[in-house]
Amino acid sequence: MNKAIVFSVLLFSVVSTAQQMTNEDLIQKSIQYHDPKGNWHTFKGTFEVENERSPVDLVINNATGTAYWTEVLKSGDTLTGGFLDKDSCIVRLNGKSIPPKGELENFLLDCENIIGRTNYWVYMYGLPMKLVDKEVNFVGSPKLVTFLNRKLWRVKVNYNLDQSGEYWQFYFDPKDYSLKVLQFFHPAMGADSEYILYSEEEQLNGLRMPTKHSWYMYNKKEFIGSEKLIKVSNRS
């Protein structure tokens, strides 16, 4: 077959796929890769989150709607926060419940902050499954783009929340639809954005989960930090 004809056929195939792909299709393909047996709904485990500050013990139990974390502060005190169901807020200092108000070592103890921090980890490690939540709004259509010198599928998302000007872009491998990068835009960042590289994929309770997240500023090419999720098998 003539090389020009072969090239035209391949080009048409790529363009046709891009035109037919919807956001919902792409997310479902990614979920099929990361959670092929639909385990996220009942996912549970106990983990340690390693970062540059101090390690955090994290418990997630989607079967009961429970999530909470424990961190040892600089003072040596142990702070625990999270929720036992969607309507609760727990704050404990050295194992004893305390009122969710004020601050401790510059950490706000109000329920909004405690639950927000907890939901952050559930969200970050629950992607791409969290992209079928009702708060998710897709903006435009998915596109094949070049990002960080790689050809990736890009999906743009905002939320039904008071987040004026914020939006997220998610990048997926075009071969297996695995999640590779998350990019965040906020008016406070001006023309810059923050992106998170997902890496070091592991099999955790039936999921293919990228367990390392590395943060960067895009325009400044500045490394911000990273965290690593480690399963604590004897307490899961």
ZIMO-V708156 format. One line per field, one symbol per residue. ss: DSSP state (2 for helix, 1 for strand, 0 for the rest). psi: psi as a letter, one per 40 degrees, with the letter a starting at -180 (. if undefined). burial: I if it has 16 or more other C-alpha atoms within 10 Angstrom, else O. Layout:
ss->???
psi->???
burial->???
This chain:
ss->00222222222222222222002222222222220000022201111111100001111110000111111100000111111000000111100110000011001100222222222222222200222200011111111111100111111111100000001111111000001111111022200001111111111100111111111110000111111111102220
psi->ihddddddddddddddddddhiddddddddddddgdefeddehiihihhhaeciihhhhhgddefhhiihhhideeihhhiaieieeihhhhhfehhihgiaihfehheiddddddddddddddeeiedeeeidehhhhaiiihihhffihihhhhiaifiggheiiihhhihedefihdihhhhiddebeiihihhhafhihhfeighhehhhiihddefhhdiiihhhhgdee.
burial->OOOOOOOOOOOOOOOOOOOOOIIOOIIIIIIIIIIOOOOIOOIIIIIIIIOOOOIIIIIIIIOOIIIIIIIIOOOOOOIIIIIOOOOOIIIIIOOOOOOIOOOOOOOOIIIOIIIOIIIOIIOOIIIIIIIOOOOOOIOOOIIIOOOOOOOIIIIIIIIOOOOOOOIIIIIIIOOOIIIIIIIIIIOOOOOOIIIIIIIOOOOOOOIIIIIIIIIIIIOOOOOOOOIIIIIOOOOO
